[in-house]
């Protein structure tokens, strides 16, 4: 087999592996996303105290917050919840359709969408209980998002690496043969 045939085989062998990582439009194959949780790339934060825990996700049109009791995981429904960040304060309203709380304040959402770290303070009043939960929301910039090389470039890199490995093996076999001939093996 000549070098061109080996290179072609290596490139063709690498293509199926590279194509499994992305869908037809170049999207990641992470399985179906649930509407309430959204894609895994959305900024998300968690906070917990002895009594409560919450998960907040910055969705395109709202900050979605799920709250439950720390000890039992029982959802906390119909409580009063406010969110503060960077001097802005907004009420989170319970959304029975989604089973979570939503902040839709344009000012607060605009601030939270700016890249960087955002300190959040959640004030929760549930029946006769109250609590403060602190969290940090990290929002990546567009430059932080990873980029994709075209499939042919990925295949070329893989083929190049395999070609270098093959060259190393070939040199090693040649050295072994020379030693075998000189040593009378």
C-alpha positions in Angstrom: 0.0 0.0 0.0 1.5 3.4 -1.0 1.5 6.5 1.2 -1.4 8.1 -0.7 -3.6 5.1 -0.1 -2.7 5.1 3.6 -3.5 8.8 3.9 -6.9 8.3 2.1 -7.8 5.4 4.4 -6.9 7.5 7.5 -9.0 10.4 6.4 -12.0 8.3 5.5 -11.7 6.4 8.8 -11.7 9.7 10.8 -14.8 11.1 9.1 -17.4 8.9 10.8 -16.0 9.7 14.2 -15.9 13.4 13.7 -19.4 13.5 12.2 -21.0 11.9 15.3 -20.2 14.9 17.4 -22.5 17.2 15.5 -26.0 17.2 13.9 -26.7 18.1 10.3 -26.7 21.8 11.1 -23.4 21.7 13.1 -25.3 21.6 16.4 -24.2 19.4 19.3 -26.0 16.1 19.7 -27.0 16.5 23.4 -30.4 14.8 23.0 -33.7 16.6 23.4 -33.8 19.7 25.6 -36.7 20.0 28.0 -38.6 23.3 27.6 -38.3 24.2 31.3 -34.6 23.5 31.5 -33.5 24.7 28.1 -30.2 23.9 26.5 -27.3 23.2 28.7 -25.5 26.3 27.4 -27.8 28.7 29.2 -26.2 30.5 32.2 -27.2 28.7 35.4 -26.5 29.1 39.1 -27.5 27.3 42.3 -27.8 28.4 45.9 -28.7 26.6 49.1 -29.3 27.2 52.8 -30.2 24.8 55.6 -33.9 25.3 54.7 -34.1 25.9 50.9 -32.3 25.3 47.6 -32.8 26.9 44.2 -31.6 26.7 40.7 -31.8 29.8 38.5 -31.4 29.7 34.7 -31.1 32.7 32.5 -33.4 31.9 29.6 -33.9 34.1 26.5 -36.9 36.0 27.9 -36.8 35.4 31.7 -34.8 34.3 34.6 -36.4 31.0 35.6 -36.0 29.9 39.3 -36.9 26.5 40.8 -37.1 26.4 44.6 -37.5 23.4 46.9 -37.0 22.5 50.5 -33.5 21.3 51.1 -34.3 18.4 53.4 -37.2 16.9 51.4 -36.9 18.3 47.8 -40.6 19.4 48.2 -41.2 22.2 45.7 -41.9 25.6 47.2 -44.9 27.0 45.4 -46.7 30.4 45.7 -44.0 32.0 47.8 -42.9 35.6 47.6 -39.5 35.9 45.9 -37.4 38.9 45.0 -34.1 39.0 43.1 -31.4 41.6 43.5 -28.3 42.2 41.3 -26.1 45.2 40.7 -28.5 47.6 42.5 -31.5 46.4 40.6 -34.4 44.6 42.3 -37.3 42.6 40.7 -40.1 40.4 41.9 -40.2 36.9 40.7 -43.7 35.7 40.0 -44.8 32.1 40.3 -45.6 30.6 36.9 -48.0 27.6 37.5 -47.6 26.5 33.9 -43.9 25.9 34.3 -43.9 25.2 38.0 -41.2 27.8 38.6 -40.7 31.5 39.4 -39.9 34.0 36.6 -38.3 37.4 36.6 -39.2 39.3 33.5 -37.9 42.8 34.4 -36.2 44.1 31.2 -33.7 46.1 33.2 -32.5 43.2 35.4 -32.5 40.8 32.5 -30.4 43.2 30.4 -27.9 43.5 33.2 -27.7 39.8 33.7 -27.1 39.1 30.0 -23.9 41.2 30.0 -20.8 39.0 30.1 -19.2 38.5 33.4 -20.0 37.5 37.0 -23.2 38.7 38.5 -23.9 38.5 42.3 -27.5 37.6 43.0 -29.4 37.8 46.2 -32.7 35.9 46.4 -35.1 36.9 49.2 -37.7 34.2 49.9 -40.8 34.5 52.0 -42.6 31.2 52.2 -45.5 31.1 54.7 -43.9 31.9 58.1 -40.4 31.2 56.8 -37.9 33.6 55.2 -34.4 33.1 53.9 -31.7 34.9 51.9 -29.9 32.9 49.2 -26.7 34.2 47.6 -25.4 33.0 44.2 -23.1 34.0 41.3 -24.3 33.9 37.7 -21.5 33.6 35.2 -22.3 34.7 31.7 -19.8 33.9 29.0 -19.1 36.4 26.2 -19.5 35.5 22.6 -15.7 35.2 22.4 -15.8 32.5 25.1 -18.1 30.3 23.0 -16.2 27.5 21.3 -15.8 27.5 17.5 -15.9 24.6 15.2 -13.5 23.7 12.4 -14.9 22.4 9.2 -15.1 18.6 9.1 -12.4 18.4 6.4 -10.0 20.3 8.7 -10.8 17.9 11.6 -10.2 15.0 9.3 -6.9 16.5 8.1 -5.7 17.0 11.7 -6.6 13.4 12.6 -5.0 12.1 9.4 -1.8 14.1 10.1 -1.6 12.8 13.6 -2.0 9.2 12.4 0.5 9.8 9.6 3.0 11.0 12.2 2.3 8.0 14.3 2.7 5.7 11.3 6.0 7.4 10.4 7.3 6.9 13.9 6.3 3.2 13.8 7.9 2.8 10.4 11.2 4.4 11.6 11.1 2.2 14.7 10.6 -0.9 12.5 13.4 0.1 10.3 15.8 0.6 13.2 14.7 -2.8 14.6 15.4 -4.4 11.2 18.9 -2.9 10.9 19.8 -4.0 14.4 18.4 -7.5 13.6 20.5 -7.7 10.5 23.7 -6.4 12.2 23.2 -8.7 15.2 22.6 -11.7 13.0 19.0 -12.4 14.2 
